[in-house]
Amino acid sequence: MAAIQTTCVFLLVQFGKDVEKIILRLRNDVVPKTVENFVQIIKGVEKNGEKLSYKGSYFHRIIKNFMIQGGDFDKGDGTGGKSIYGRKFEDENFTLKHKAGVISMANAGPNTNGSQFFITEIETDWLDGKHVVFGAVVEGFENIKKIVDFSVKNPGKKNVKIVDCGVLSAEEAAPYELKEEDLEKYL
């Protein structure tokens, strides 16, 4: 069976003295515009003289048995962030569903996607049709739980930081290749 076109990225997240890696497989085949936005910000793209980058930003909203939210790289409190397409861009589609361990766009209502995203700790099907899922954790899901536990024990908005991020090479991403026979799990 053929492999599906995806992109794999990593987030290196520091909380307390721990630094842990999360690897995400992004679904270019389903939501190419949303994935392109995320990947360009992962790379640290410059737009209109301003650098858009997740590196150095914080997970500003962490809720046990729900999700961790980040991506507000300019204000750090959930009120900022922007996309490579301008301040906001439209919802691409709602094909992928909110299972445990997916990455989805945070928004303030329909068609208000920017740079903020969240990674689910559990299945959150009540968000289906409201937030665009664009990938899933393929390595390091246990680190989501560690981040949540750390945050519960150490409340505060600026204590879980993305210290590095990037795109995996084709060779590095090979173990996370998505096969056609696996597609059913993600719908």
MIDOSE-1310 file (N, C-alpha, C; in nm, 2 decimals, decimal comma, always signed):
residues 187
maai	+0,08/-0,12/+0,00/+0,00/+0,00/+0,00/+0,09/+0,13/+0,00; +0,04/+0,23/-0,06/+0,12/+0,35/-0,08/+0,11/+0,43/+0,05; +0,21/+0,51/+0,07/+0,21/+0,60/+0,19/+0,14/+0,73/+0,15; +0,08/+0,79/+0,25/+0,00/+0,91/+0,24/+0,09/+1,03/+0,26
qttc	+0,08/+1,14/+0,18/+0,16/+1,26/+0,20/+0,14/+1,33/+0,33; +0,24/+1,33/+0,42/+0,23/+1,39/+0,55/+0,37/+1,46/+0,57; +0,37/+1,55/+0,68/+0,49/+1,61/+0,72/+0,50/+1,58/+0,87; +0,62/+1,55/+0,92/+0,64/+1,53/+1,06/+0,73/+1,64/+1,12
vfll	+0,68/+1,69/+1,23/+0,75/+1,80/+1,30/+0,78/+1,76/+1,45; +0,87/+1,83/+1,51/+0,89/+1,80/+1,65/+0,88/+1,93/+1,73; +0,83/+1,92/+1,86/+0,83/+2,02/+1,96/+0,92/+1,98/+2,07; +1,02/+2,05/+2,11/+1,10/+2,03/+2,23/+1,04/+2,12/+2,34
vqfg	+0,98/+2,06/+2,44/+0,91/+2,13/+2,54/+0,98/+2,12/+2,68; +1,00/+2,24/+2,74/+1,06/+2,25/+2,87/+0,96/+2,28/+2,98; +0,95/+2,20/+3,08/+0,87/+2,23/+3,20/+0,95/+2,19/+3,32; +0,97/+2,29/+3,41/+1,06/+2,27/+3,52/+1,20/+2,24/+3,47
kdve	+1,26/+2,13/+3,52/+1,40/+2,10/+3,47/+1,39/+2,00/+3,36; +1,27/+1,95/+3,33/+1,26/+1,85/+3,22/+1,24/+1,91/+3,08; +1,30/+1,85/+2,98/+1,28/+1,89/+2,84/+1,24/+1,76/+2,77; +1,13/+1,76/+2,71/+1,08/+1,64/+2,64/+1,04/+1,67/+2,50
kiil	+1,04/+1,57/+2,41/+1,01/+1,58/+2,27/+0,87/+1,52/+2,24; +0,80/+1,60/+2,16/+0,67/+1,55/+2,10/+0,69/+1,55/+1,95; +0,66/+1,44/+1,88/+0,67/+1,43/+1,74/+0,52/+1,42/+1,69; +0,49/+1,51/+1,59/+0,36/+1,52/+1,53/+0,36/+1,48/+1,38
rlrn	+0,26/+1,41/+1,34/+0,25/+1,38/+1,19/+0,13/+1,47/+1,15; +0,16/+1,55/+1,05/+0,06/+1,65/+1,00/+0,00/+1,60/+0,87; -0,13/+1,62/+0,85/-0,20/+1,57/+0,74/-0,22/+1,67/+0,62; -0,11/+1,68/+0,55/-0,11/+1,77/+0,43/-0,22/+1,72/+0,33
dvvp	-0,24/+1,59/+0,33/-0,33/+1,53/+0,23/-0,48/+1,57/+0,26; -0,51/+1,61/+0,38/-0,65/+1,65/+0,42/-0,66/+1,80/+0,43; -0,57/+1,87/+0,50/-0,58/+2,01/+0,53/-0,44/+2,08/+0,49; -0,41/+2,09/+0,36/-0,28/+2,14/+0,32/-0,26/+2,29/+0,36
ktve	-0,36/+2,37/+0,36/-0,34/+2,51/+0,40/-0,31/+2,53/+0,55; -0,38/+2,45/+0,63/-0,36/+2,45/+0,77/-0,22/+2,40/+0,81; -0,18/+2,29/+0,75/-0,05/+2,23/+0,77/+0,06/+2,33/+0,73; +0,04/+2,39/+0,61/+0,14/+2,49/+0,56/+0,16/+2,60/+0,66
nfvq	+0,06/+2,65/+0,72/+0,06/+2,76/+0,82/+0,15/+2,71/+0,94; +0,12/+2,59/+0,99/+0,18/+2,54/+1,11/+0,33/+2,52/+1,08; +0,36/+2,45/+0,97/+0,50/+2,42/+0,93/+0,58/+2,55/+0,91; +0,53/+2,65/+0,85/+0,61/+2,77/+0,83/+0,64/+2,84/+0,96
iikg	+0,54/+2,83/+1,05/+0,57/+2,89/+1,19/+0,67/+2,81/+1,26; +0,66/+2,68/+1,25/+0,76/+2,59/+1,31/+0,90/+2,62/+1,26; +0,91/+2,65/+1,13/+1,04/+2,69/+1,07/+1,08/+2,83/+1,11; +0,99/+2,91/+1,16/+1,03/+3,05/+1,19/+1,03/+3,14/+1,07
vekn	+0,92/+3,15/+1,00/+0,91/+3,23/+0,88/+0,90/+3,38/+0,91; +0,95/+3,46/+0,82/+0,94/+3,61/+0,83/+0,83/+3,65/+0,74; +0,74/+3,73/+0,79/+0,63/+3,79/+0,71/+0,62/+3,94/+0,75; +0,63/+4,02/+0,64/+0,62/+4,17/+0,66/+0,71/+4,22/+0,77
gekl	+0,83/+4,17/+0,76/+0,94/+4,21/+0,86/+0,92/+4,16/+1,00; +0,83/+4,07/+1,02/+0,81/+4,01/+1,15/+0,83/+3,86/+1,15; +0,90/+3,81/+1,25/+0,93/+3,67/+1,26/+0,81/+3,60/+1,33; +0,76/+3,50/+1,26/+0,65/+3,42/+1,32/+0,71/+3,28/+1,36
sykg	+0,72/+3,25/+1,49/+0,79/+3,13/+1,53/+0,73/+3,08/+1,66; +0,72/+2,95/+1,67/+0,67/+2,89/+1,80/+0,79/+2,88/+1,90; +0,91/+2,88/+1,85/+1,03/+2,87/+1,93/+1,03/+2,98/+2,03; +1,04/+2,94/+2,16/+1,04/+3,04/+2,27/+0,90/+3,08/+2,32
syfh	+0,80/+3,02/+2,26/+0,66/+3,05/+2,30/+0,62/+2,95/+2,41; +0,51/+2,98/+2,47/+0,46/+2,90/+2,59/+0,33/+2,83/+2,56; +0,30/+2,72/+2,63/+0,17/+2,66/+2,64/+0,10/+2,74/+2,75; +0,01/+2,83/+2,71/-0,05/+2,92/+2,80/-0,18/+2,87/+2,87
riik	-0,23/+2,76/+2,82/-0,36/+2,71/+2,87/-0,35/+2,55/+2,87; -0,35/+2,50/+3,00/-0,33/+2,36/+3,02/-0,44/+2,31/+3,11; -0,53/+2,22/+3,06/-0,64/+2,17/+3,13/-0,64/+2,02/+3,14; -0,63/+1,97/+3,27/-0,62/+1,82/+3,29/-0,74/+1,76/+3,23
nfmi	-0,72/+1,64/+3,17/-0,82/+1,56/+3,11/-0,89/+1,63/+2,99; -0,81/+1,72/+2,93/-0,87/+1,79/+2,81/-0,75/+1,81/+2,71; -0,67/+1,92/+2,73/-0,57/+1,96/+2,63/-0,47/+2,05/+2,68; -0,36/+2,07/+2,60/-0,26/+2,18/+2,62/-0,27/+2,27/+2,50
qggd	-0,27/+2,40/+2,53/-0,28/+2,50/+2,42/-0,17/+2,59/+2,42; -0,11/+2,62/+2,30/+0,00/+2,71/+2,28/-0,02/+2,78/+2,15; +0,09/+2,84/+2,10/+0,10/+2,91/+1,97/+0,08/+3,06/+1,97; +0,05/+3,11/+2,09/+0,04/+3,26/+2,10/+0,18/+3,31/+2,12
fdkg	+0,26/+3,33/+2,01/+0,40/+3,36/+2,01/+0,43/+3,51/+2,03; +0,33/+3,60/+2,02/+0,36/+3,74/+2,04/+0,30/+3,79/+2,17; +0,19/+3,74/+2,23/+0,14/+3,79/+2,35/+0,16/+3,69/+2,47; +0,15/+3,56/+2,43/+0,18/+3,46/+2,53/+0,06/+3,43/+2,63
dgtg	-0,05/+3,50/+2,61/-0,16/+3,48/+2,70/-0,29/+3,43/+2,64; -0,29/+3,39/+2,51/-0,41/+3,34/+2,45/-0,48/+3,45/+2,36; -0,43/+3,57/+2,37/-0,50/+3,68/+2,29/-0,43/+3,71/+2,16; -0,31/+3,65/+2,14/-0,23/+3,69/+2,02/-0,21/+3,58/+1,93
gksi	-0,11/+3,60/+1,84/-0,08/+3,50/+1,74/-0,14/+3,55/+1,61; -0,08/+3,50/+1,50/-0,13/+3,53/+1,37/-0,08/+3,42/+1,27; -0,15/+3,41/+1,16/-0,11/+3,31/+1,06/-0,02/+3,37/+0,95; +0,03/+3,28/+0,87/+0,11/+3,32/+0,75/+0,03/+3,39/+0,65
ygrk	-0,10/+3,38/+0,66/-0,19/+3,44/+0,56/-0,25/+3,57/+0,61; -0,20/+3,62/+0,72/-0,26/+3,74/+0,78/-0,30/+3,71/+0,92; -0,38/+3,80/+0,98/-0,42/+3,77/+1,12/-0,49/+3,64/+1,14; -0,59/+3,61/+1,06/-0,67/+3,49/+1,07/-0,69/+3,43/+0,93
fede	-0,73/+3,30/+0,93/-0,77/+3,24/+0,80/-0,88/+3,14/+0,83; -0,95/+3,10/+0,72/-1,07/+3,02/+0,73/-1,05/+2,88/+0,77; -1,16/+2,82/+0,82/-1,16/+2,68/+0,85/-1,15/+2,60/+0,72; -1,05/+2,51/+0,71/-1,03/+2,44/+0,58/-1,13/+2,33/+0,57
nftl	-1,15/+2,25/+0,67/-1,25/+2,14/+0,67/-1,25/+2,08/+0,81; -1,35/+1,99/+0,83/-1,36/+1,92/+0,96/-1,36/+1,77/+0,94; -1,28/+1,73/+0,84/-1,27/+1,58/+0,81/-1,22/+1,50/+0,92; -1,11/+1,54/+0,98/-1,04/+1,47/+1,09/-1,11/+1,50/+1,22
khka	-1,11/+1,40/+1,30/-1,19/+1,40/+1,43/-1,10/+1,42/+1,55; -1,16/+1,47/+1,66/-1,08/+1,50/+1,78/-1,07/+1,37/+1,87; -0,97/+1,29/+1,83/-0,93/+1,17/+1,92/-0,83/+1,22/+2,02; -0,79/+1,13/+2,11/-0,68/+1,16/+2,20/-0,55/+1,17/+2,12
gvis	-0,48/+1,28/+2,15/-0,35/+1,30/+2,09/-0,35/+1,37/+1,96; -0,46/+1,43/+1,92/-0,45/+1,51/+1,79/-0,41/+1,65/+1,82; -0,37/+1,72/+1,71/-0,34/+1,86/+1,72/-0,44/+1,93/+1,63; -0,50/+2,04/+1,69/-0,61/+2,11/+1,62/-0,59/+2,26/+1,64
mana	-0,65/+2,33/+1,55/-0,64/+2,48/+1,56/-0,73/+2,53/+1,67; -0,68/+2,62/+1,75/-0,76/+2,69/+1,85/-0,82/+2,81/+1,78; -0,94/+2,85/+1,81/-1,00/+2,96/+1,74/-1,10/+3,04/+1,84; -1,15/+3,15/+1,79/-1,25/+3,23/+1,86/-1,38/+3,22/+1,79
gpnt	-1,41/+3,12/+1,72/-1,53/+3,10/+1,64/-1,50/+3,06/+1,50; -1,60/+3,05/+1,42/-1,57/+3,01/+1,28/-1,48/+3,10/+1,20; -1,39/+3,04/+1,13/-1,29/+3,11/+1,04/-1,20/+3,21/+1,11; -1,16/+3,17/+1,23/-1,07/+3,26/+1,30/-0,94/+3,19/+1,34
ngsq	-0,89/+3,11/+1,25/-0,76/+3,04/+1,28/-0,64/+3,14/+1,27; -0,55/+3,13/+1,36/-0,43/+3,21/+1,35/-0,31/+3,12/+1,36; -0,24/+3,12/+1,48/-0,13/+3,04/+1,50/-0,15/+2,95/+1,62; -0,25/+2,98/+1,70/-0,27/+2,90/+1,82/-0,33/+2,76/+1,79
ffit	-0,28/+2,66/+1,87/-0,32/+2,52/+1,85/-0,33/+2,46/+1,98; -0,39/+2,34/+1,98/-0,40/+2,26/+2,10/-0,38/+2,11/+2,07; -0,33/+2,04/+2,17/-0,31/+1,89/+2,16/-0,39/+1,83/+2,26; -0,48/+1,74/+2,22/-0,58/+1,68/+2,31/-0,51/+1,57/+2,40
eiet	-0,55/+1,56/+2,52/-0,51/+1,46/+2,61/-0,61/+1,34/+2,61; -0,73/+1,37/+2,57/-0,84/+1,27/+2,56/-0,92/+1,29/+2,44; -1,01/+1,20/+2,41/-1,10/+1,22/+2,29/-1,19/+1,34/+2,33; -1,21/+1,43/+2,24/-1,29/+1,56/+2,26/-1,38/+1,58/+2,14
dwld	-1,47/+1,48/+2,13/-1,56/+1,48/+2,01/-1,66/+1,60/+2,00; -1,68/+1,67/+2,12/-1,77/+1,79/+2,12/-1,70/+1,90/+2,04; -1,57/+1,89/+2,01/-1,51/+1,99/+1,93/-1,51/+1,97/+1,78; -1,56/+1,85/+1,74/-1,57/+1,81/+1,60/-1,66/+1,91/+1,53
gkhv	-1,62/+1,96/+1,41/-1,71/+2,06/+1,34/-1,69/+2,20/+1,38; -1,60/+2,22/+1,49/-1,57/+2,36/+1,54/-1,43/+2,40/+1,53; -1,34/+2,30/+1,53/-1,19/+2,32/+1,53/-1,13/+2,23/+1,42; -1,04/+2,28/+1,35/-0,97/+2,20/+1,24/-0,86/+2,11/+1,30
vfga	-0,88/+1,98/+1,29/-0,77/+1,89/+1,33/-0,68/+1,88/+1,21; -0,55/+1,88/+1,24/-0,45/+1,88/+1,12/-0,34/+1,78/+1,15; -0,34/+1,70/+1,25/-0,24/+1,60/+1,27/-0,26/+1,53/+1,40; -0,16/+1,45/+1,44/-0,16/+1,37/+1,56/-0,02/+1,34/+1,61
vveg	-0,01/+1,32/+1,74/+0,11/+1,29/+1,81/+0,15/+1,14/+1,77; +0,27/+1,12/+1,72/+0,31/+0,99/+1,68/+0,42/+0,94/+1,77; +0,48/+1,03/+1,85/+0,58/+0,99/+1,95/+0,58/+1,10/+2,06; +0,58/+1,05/+2,19/+0,58/+1,14/+2,30/+0,45/+1,18/+2,36
feni	+0,34/+1,10/+2,33/+0,21/+1,13/+2,39/+0,22/+1,13/+2,54; +0,30/+1,04/+2,60/+0,32/+1,04/+2,74/+0,37/+1,17/+2,80; +0,44/+1,25/+2,71/+0,49/+1,38/+2,75/+0,37/+1,48/+2,77; +0,26/+1,46/+2,69/+0,15/+1,55/+2,71/+0,10/+1,53/+2,86
kkiv	+0,09/+1,41/+2,90/+0,04/+1,38/+3,04/+0,14/+1,44/+3,14; +0,27/+1,43/+3,11/+0,37/+1,48/+3,20/+0,36/+1,63/+3,21; +0,33/+1,70/+3,10/+0,31/+1,84/+3,10/+0,19/+1,88/+3,18; +0,08/+1,81/+3,16/-0,04/+1,84/+3,23/-0,02/+1,82/+3,38
dfsv	+0,04/+1,71/+3,42/+0,07/+1,69/+3,57/+0,16/+1,79/+3,63; +0,26/+1,83/+3,55/+0,35/+1,94/+3,60/+0,28/+2,07/+3,62; +0,19/+2,10/+3,52/+0,12/+2,23/+3,53/+0,02/+2,23/+3,65; -0,04/+2,12/+3,67/-0,14/+2,11/+3,79/-0,06/+2,13/+3,92
knpg	+0,06/+2,08/+3,93/+0,14/+2,09/+4,05/+0,21/+2,23/+4,06; +0,23/+2,29/+3,94/+0,30/+2,42/+3,94/+0,22/+2,52/+3,85; +0,11/+2,57/+3,91/+0,02/+2,66/+3,83/+0,10/+2,79/+3,79; +0,07/+2,84/+3,67/+0,13/+2,96/+3,62/+0,14/+2,95/+3,47
kknv	+0,12/+3,07/+3,41/+0,11/+3,07/+3,26/+0,24/+3,05/+3,19; +0,35/+3,09/+3,25/+0,48/+3,09/+3,18/+0,58/+2,98/+3,23; +0,53/+2,86/+3,25/+0,61/+2,75/+3,30/+0,63/+2,63/+3,20; +0,56/+2,63/+3,09/+0,58/+2,52/+2,99/+0,61/+2,59/+2,86
kivd	+0,74/+2,57/+2,81/+0,79/+2,65/+2,70/+0,84/+2,56/+2,59; +0,81/+2,60/+2,46/+0,87/+2,54/+2,34/+1,01/+2,59/+2,33; +1,11/+2,51/+2,36/+1,25/+2,56/+2,35/+1,31/+2,54/+2,21; +1,25/+2,45/+2,14/+1,30/+2,42/+2,00/+1,19/+2,35/+1,93
cgvl	+1,19/+2,37/+1,79/+1,09/+2,30/+1,71/+1,15/+2,29/+1,57; +1,10/+2,20/+1,49/+1,15/+2,19/+1,35/+1,08/+2,08/+1,27; +1,11/+2,07/+1,15/+1,06/+1,97/+1,06/+1,15/+1,86/+1,05; +1,10/+1,73/+1,06/+1,19/+1,62/+1,04/+1,22/+1,59/+0,89
saee	+1,34/+1,55/+0,87/+1,38/+1,51/+0,73/+1,30/+1,39/+0,69; +1,30/+1,36/+0,56/+1,23/+1,24/+0,51/+1,28/+1,11/+0,58; +1,41/+1,11/+0,60/+1,47/+0,99/+0,67/+1,42/+0,98/+0,81; +1,42/+1,09/+0,88/+1,38/+1,09/+1,02/+1,23/+1,06/+1,04
aapy	+1,15/+1,10/+0,94/+1,00/+1,09/+0,94/+0,96/+0,95/+0,89; +1,05/+0,87/+0,83/+1,01/+0,74/+0,77/+0,94/+0,65/+0,87; +0,98/+0,64/+0,99/+0,91/+0,55/+1,08/+0,77/+0,59/+1,11; +0,73/+0,71/+1,08/+0,60/+0,76/+1,11/+0,51/+0,77/+0,99
elke	+0,55/+0,71/+0,88/+0,48/+0,71/+0,76/+0,34/+0,66/+0,78; +0,24/+0,73/+0,72/+0,10/+0,69/+0,73/+0,06/+0,61/+0,60; +0,01/+0,49/+0,63/-0,03/+0,40/+0,52/-0,18/+0,41/+0,50; -0,22/+0,38/+0,38/-0,36/+0,38/+0,34/-0,45/+0,30/+0,44
edle	-0,40/+0,18/+0,48/-0,48/+0,09/+0,56/-0,50/+0,15/+0,70; -0,42/+0,25/+0,74/-0,43/+0,31/+0,87/-0,53/+0,43/+0,87; -0,57/+0,48/+0,76/-0,65/+0,60/+0,75/-0,78/+0,59/+0,83; -0,85/+0,48/+0,84/-0,97/+0,47/+0,91/-0,96/+0,52/+1,05
kyl	-0,85/+0,50/+1,12/-0,83/+0,54/+1,26/-0,84/+0,69/+1,28; -0,82/+0,77/+1,17/-0,82/+0,91/+1,19/-0,94/+0,98/+1,14; -1,04/+0,91/+1,10/-1,17/+0,98/+1,06/-1,28/+0,96/+1,16
